[in-house]
């Protein structure tokens, strides 16, 4: 098999998918069996999966498709951004759980991407180059952070409820990060996601004027995205100015992520929107 064959979307996806699967499986078994060595091995494999996928993106394997980027390529890029955020949290907080969660989610996105590697989604010429780097890149990175903020917030709420109801922590729950660590992870993700999300929103509105005739057209994608941005601004402000901690920011982070997921899946796929090109 030649090097060019290895870079083909199908082959490179299979290789990266295998590493993702190993990372996810070993990480999950390590959590269930409470084996720290397995969890650390899963983190190392997650790093290897990130390197494999980075090589795919850097060498432009997906860009070789004659019709442009495919739906599968978009899903794989989202997996890359989520894994990047998981690695950042692992380096900063030395917690395996967020990275293992990111690897498992990346595995799911890769599995979803496989049937769609040939479904080309050519962008309009006006939405290429700097637009793609600033708008899509900033939004995908902020979505990766919001995904992990959601995970930390949801786990915080679940564990806090168990503690308050005096339920015993057994098995896997004993190895979960402490509530204070989960709150710090939530805060880090929210405070980092807001400026990135702002860049994504501003560049989208900036390029919308020459393309659609107005910066704001009332498109469902724009409405939901701006609503999510406003809620994220509330979370950002209260974290910094009012010292929000605990349950309130956790609940708001969960809601913002669900709203973003609604925008990404329901609006893009089922509503009349300028972003209908993602349907192929």
N, C-alpha and C positions, 0 to 999 in steps of 0.2 A: 504493500500500500504506500503510495507516494505521499509527500508532505501536503500536496494540494488536496489529496483525498481526505487526509486527516482534518483539513480546514473546512471541508464541506459541512454545511449546516447540520445535516443528519448525523455525520460521524462525530463532529465536535460536540454536538448536543448529547450523543450517547455516552461519550467519555465523561463529560462534565456531569451528566445525570448519574453515572455510576458512582462518582466521588460524592455527589450530594446524597445519594442513597446510603452510602456507607456512613457518612457523617450523621445523617438523620437517624439511621437505625442504631448505630453504636451509642449516639447521644441519648436516644430514648431508652435503650436498655440500661444505660448507665444511670439514668434518672430513676427508673423503676427498680433496679437492683441496688441502687445506692452505692455505685462503684465510682469513686472519684477518678481512678485511672482511666476508665472508659469515657467519662465525661471530658477529660482532658484530651484524650485521643480524638474524640468527636470535634473538639475545638480545632485541633491541628488539621483534621480532614476538612473542616469548614474553610480554613485558610487555604488549603490546597484547591478546593472547589472554586474559591474566589480567584485564585491565580489562573486556573484553567479557563474560567470564563473571561477574565480580563484579557488573556491572550487572544481569545476568540474575537472580542470586541476590538482590541488594538490592531489586529491583523485584518480587520474588515471582512471577516468571513460572511456575515449576513448582508453586507453591502453589495456583495457580488450578485445578488438576485436581480435578474433583469427588470423585474417590475417594481423594484424598490424594497424597502423594509417590509417584512411580513408581520402578521399578527403574532406568530410565534416568537419573532425577534423582539417585539415589544414586551411580551410576557417575560422573556429571558432577561431583558434589561431591567425590568422591575425587580426580578429576583436578585440581580446583581446589586442594585441599590439597597435592597433590604438586607442582604448579607453584608454589605459594606457598613451599614448602620449597626448590625449585630457585632461585627468585629470591633467597631469603635467603642461600643459599650463594654465589650469584653476587656479591651485594653484599659479603659478608664476605670471600670468598677471591679474588674477581676471576678466577674460572675459568669459561670458557664451557661446558666439557664437562658438568658436573652439570645446568645449566639446559637444555642441548640434550637431554640424556637425559630430563629431566622433561617437556619439550615433546613428545618422541616418545611417551613413555608416556601423557601426557595425550591425544594424538591417538588412540592405540589405545583408551583408555577411552571417548573420545567416539564413535569408530566403533562400539564395542560397545554404547553407550547408545542409539543411534538407533532400533533396532527395539523398544526397551522403554520408549519415552516414554509409552505408553498403558497399561502394565501397572501398575495402582495397587497400592500396598502400604500400606494404612491401618494406622497404629500403634494398638495398644490405648490407650485414654484414659489409663491409668496410666503410659504411657511417653512422654508428650508434654511440652511446655513445658521446664522446667529440665532434665529428664532428657535430652532430645534435645541441648540445647546443651552440657551438661557431658559426658555419656557418649559420644555419637556424635562430637561435635566434638573432644574430647580424643583419642579413639582414632583418628579419621581423621587428625588432625594428626601424632600419633605414628607412624601407619602411613606417612605421607608421608616423615617423617624416616627411618624404618627402611628404606624403599625406597631412598633415596639412600645410606644407610649400607651397604646391601647392594651397590649399584652400586660405591661406593668400595672396599669390602672385596674384592669379587670382582675388580675391576680391579687392586687392589694385589697380590693373590695371583698373578694372571696375569702382571703385569709383573715381579714379583720373581722368578718362576720363569724367565722369559725372560732376565733379567739374570744370574741365578746360573748358568744353562746357557750363558751367553755367546753368546746369539743376538743378531744385529744388530737394532737398532731402526730400522725403515724405514717410510716413509709415515706413515699415521695415528698409529702408535705413538710417533713422535717428538714429536707435539703433545699427548700425554696428560700430565696433571698428574704432577709428580714424586712418588715414593713418600712423601716426607715430607708433601706437601700432601694426598695421598689419606688418609694416616693422620690428619691433622688434621681432614679432612672427616668421616671415620668417627667420630672422637672427639666432634666437635661434635654430630653427629646423635644418637649414643648418649646423650650426657650431657643433651641437650635432650629426647629422646624419653622417657627414664625417668620424670621427674616428670609428664609429660603422660599417659603410659600408666597411671601410678599413679592419677591423677585419674579416668581412664576406668574402671579396675577398681573403685575404691572407690565411685564413684557407682553403678556397675552392681550391686554387692553391696548397697549401701544401699537401692536401690529394689526389689531382688529380694525383700526380706523381706515388705513388705505385698502385693506382687503374687503371689509364688509360695509364701509362707508360711515361707520360710527364706532367709537371706543366701546360703547355698551349698547347692545342690540336687544336685550331682553331674552337672549337665548337661554334655555333651561340650564345649560352647562355653566354659563356665566353667573346666573342667579344662585345656583347651589354652591358654586366655588366661592363667590363673594360672601355668602352666608357662613360657610366654613371658615373663611379668612377672618370674618368679624368675631366669631366665637373663639378662634385661636388667638386673636388680639386680646380678647377679654382674659383668656387663660394666661397669656404672656404678661399682661399688665398686672394682674392680681398676684402672679407668682413673684414678680419683681417688686412691685410697689407695696402690696399688702401682705406679703409673706404667706400666701396661701400654701397649705400643706394638707396632706391626708385625703379625706374622702371627697371633698368638693372638686379639687383639680383632677382626681382620678375619674370621677363620673363625667366631667366635662371632656376629658381626653377620650374616653370611650365613645361619647356621643359624636365628637368631631370626627373620629375615625369612621364610625358607621355612616355619617353623612358623606364623607369623602368616598367611601366604598359605594354608596348609592350613586354618587356622581360618576364614578369610574365605570360601574357596571350597568346600572339601570338607565341613566341618562345617555351614556355613549351608545348603548346597544338598542334601546327601545323607544327613545324619544326623538322628535324632530330637532336636530341640533346642527350647528356648523361643524361639530366634531363627528358627523356621521361617516366621514371617510374611514374611521377605524373599523367600520363593519366590512371593509373590503369592497 
